[in-house]
Amino acid sequence: MKSKLFFKHLIFDNHLFILICFLILSISITLLLNLSIVKFFVPIIGGLLSLLYFIQKQKLAELLLFRELFNDFNSKYDKLNNGLLIIINNSNNKLSDDEKSLLLKYFNLCSEEYLYYRKGYIFQEVWNTWFKGMNIYYENARIRRFWNKELKSESYYGLEKLFKY
């Protein structure tokens, strides 16, 4: 999984360098082997330009998806934020049913964010910030007890691997 994302980011982040290397390699092969420029080099240039177009189009599509996800996740969090702060500041030992319901919505949001992060659609910097925010809630004893119980169900797309319960 991580190797796929590494390879994707390697290509996306260095595509111009990689294409220039292929271009230099194809020029060298053409000249060294005394091949016909029209039969060998021109098709390679066409293929490289097609690859460049594909990579740029893919990067743009993923950036637009990221933007949509980012806005959607932040909007969902904004709706939960006040209730979560009330839960943190509440000194009652036991969570009410309404608090549990709100926390379940938050846990589902967190797991959704993690799923898209693992698939490579959420930038590392954004995920790091979101995860720090999750830990603020996880550090609250009332929330942590409930969250640990929920994480044991393993129904949060692998999010349970990030927290010790």
MOKA-V137515 format. One line per field, one symbol per residue. phi: phi as a letter, one per 20 degrees, with the letter a starting at -180 (. if undefined). burial: # if it has 9 or more other ideal C-beta (glycine too) atoms within 8 Angstrom, else .. A space follows every 50 residues. Layout:
# MOKA-V137515
phi=???
burial=???
This chain:
# MOKA-V137515
phi=.ffffffffgffecfffffffffffffffgffelefffedffffffffff fffffffffffffffggffgfffffffgfegfffffffefeffdefffff ffffffffffffgfgffffnedfgfffgffffffffffffgffggffgff fffldclngffecec
burial=....#..##.##..#..##..##..##.##....#....###.##..#.. ##..##.##..#..##..##..#..##..#..##..##......#...## .#################.###...##..##..#.###.#.###.###.# #....#..##..#..
